[in-house]
Amino acid sequence: MSSPNRASTHVGRVHPGVWPTEIPVLDALPEGPRGRLAASVARLDLKAGVTFLREGETTDFLAIVVAGRVAVHLRVPERGPITILTLEPGDIVGWSAIVAPYRATTSVTTLEPTELAMIDAETLRGLLEADIELAAALHPLILDTVVARLAATRTQLLDLFQGREADPW
């Protein structure tokens, strides 16, 4: 999916400028940054089984799971895609939208009907560049997400290759 607007015609329904009643991650932001970010949040409703981020493709938005569950998949050579993590309400999806080169490091598929609070990548990058208070509040939350994904990926890969002989390198 290359843009949130295309999402409405291909995978779900976008509701621009609609801040769901509660978004755990964003509701934890200080009042000023939260208010400035609110105008850029849209809601996306997806059916079960929809892959809305694809590994290697441009990440056009950052999202927070508001309702539902999604599976994070990673392609492993000679094994195919493996699920490394299941995300639930409050989890961030698409952090690569703010980290150059803005390419998804995993694919993400809904496991059940899912609601996302989403922010367009270019808009978010502009806000973070212009608003130091917002950047200071949001970056640690996103960094926590990246750390959790790295740990989950490491665990899954250790499990996947357990019992194999050591590689010669």
N, C-alpha and C positions, 0 to 999 in steps of 0.2 A: 504494500500500500504506500503510495507516495505522498498522500496528503490526507489530513483529516476530512476534508470535503469529499475526496474520492471515497472515503470510508462509507459515507452515507449511501452511495450508490452500489457499493460492492459487498460490504460486510455488516453494516449496521446502520443505526440512525444517529446522526449528530444533532445535538441541541446546543447551538452556539450561545455563549454568554450565560449559561445556566449553571450556577454553582449548586451542586447537590447539597442537601441539608447538612450533611456531615462528611468531611473528608479528613480522616484521622491525621495524616501527615501535614496537610496544609493548615488544618485547624490548630496545630501546635505552633505555628509561626506567630511571632509577635503581631499585634493588631495592625500596625502600619504596613509592614510588608505584605501581610495577608490581604489587606484591603486593596493594595495596589495590584496584587496578582489576580484577585478575584475577577476583574474585568476580562481577563484573558483565558479563563477556564471555560471549556465546553464539556458537555456530557455526551458520551458515546455509549449506546446500548448495542450489545453484540449477542448473537445467538451462540449456542454451544457448537464447538467444532470449527470456529473461525480462527485462522492464523492471521494475526494482524501485525506482527513484526516478523521479518524474515532475515535470518542470519546473512550478513554480507551486504544487505540493502541499506539504503539511506534511512535513517531514523528521523521521521518528520515531526514527531511529537513525544513529549514526556507525558506519562499518565500515572494515575494512582488508581488502584483497584478500589472501587467503592462498594461493589457487591459482586458476588460470584467468585470463581476460582479460575486461574489460568496455569498452564504448564509451560515451563521454560525448557526448551530443547536445545541441544548442542550436537552438531554433526561430528562424529568420530570416524576417522578413516577405517575402512574394513568392518565397521559396526553399524554405520548409519546413524540416524538421530537417536539420542538418548535423553530422557527427561532428567534434568539435574535438580529441579526445584518446582514446587507448586506454590503459587502465590495466592494470597487471600486479601480480603479488604484491609486497606492501609498500606499495602506494599506498592513500591514504585516500579514502573515498567518503562523501559526506553531511556534509561539514563544516558545512553550514548548520543542522544539528541543534543547534549551540551558539551560533548567531548569529541574534538576533532579526531578523526575525519568524519564523524557523525554516521558511522556504519553500525548496524546492529551486530552484536557479538553472539547473539542467540536468536532462535525463533520463539515466538510466543503464541500459544493456541488456547482459546477458551475451552474449559472443561464443562461448563454449564452456562446458562444465560448470565452475562456479565455486564456490569456498568462501570465505565471508566470516567474519571475526571481527567481531561486532557488539556495540554497547553501546547500550542504550535511551537516547534523548535526554534524557528527564526525569531518569533516574538519573545520567547523565553530567553534566548541568548541576548537579545537587545535589552530586555529588562534587567538581566543579571549584570550586563556591562554598565548600564546607566544607574543602577540602584545598588550601592554598596551595602546598604542595610539588608535588602532582600537577598543579595548574594551571600552575605555573612550568615544569614539564617537558613538558607536553603542548601548551600553547598555541603555542610556537615551531614544533612539528612541524605543527600545523594551519595556522599562518600560512604556512609554506613551501608547503603544498598550495594555499592560496588564491592565492598569488603565481604558482605554476606554472599554475594554471587561467586566471588573468587573461592571462598571457603567451601561452598556447596559444590562447585565444579571440581575442586581438588578432591573432595570426599568421593564424589561419583566416579572420577577417573581412577582413584586408588581402588575402589571396589571393582571397577570394570577390569582392571588389569591385574588384580590379585591372583596369585597362582601362576602367572606367566613367568617364564624365565626372564631374567634381567636383560635389558637391551644392551648391546655391546658398546654403546657410546658412553 
